[in-house]
Amino acid sequence: MRLDKYLKNSRLIKRRTIANEACDAGKVLVNGKPARASYDVKVGDVLEIVMGPRPVKVRVLVVSEHATKADAAQMYEAVS
């Protein structure tokens, strides 16, 4: 699944267009490297989103095309 779509489905970023713009601006890192919106997300990837004062760092647990609001929190785990 594309990175921008994963960020939207997992509810880490509210809209896919915002996720796409964040990727283009270099604010989304995958495994420590800036990633494009078209990056293919895999289970085990570590995503870091640098928007606002504190970066959000999560590990991908599940890649699912469709997720309800309740299931979205199960798609990743926070990494410190």
Secondary structure, 3 states (H helix, E strand, C coil): CEHHHHHHHCCCCCCHHHHHHHHHCCCEEECCEECCCCCECCCCCEEEECCCCCCEEEEECCCCCCCCHHHHHHHEEECC
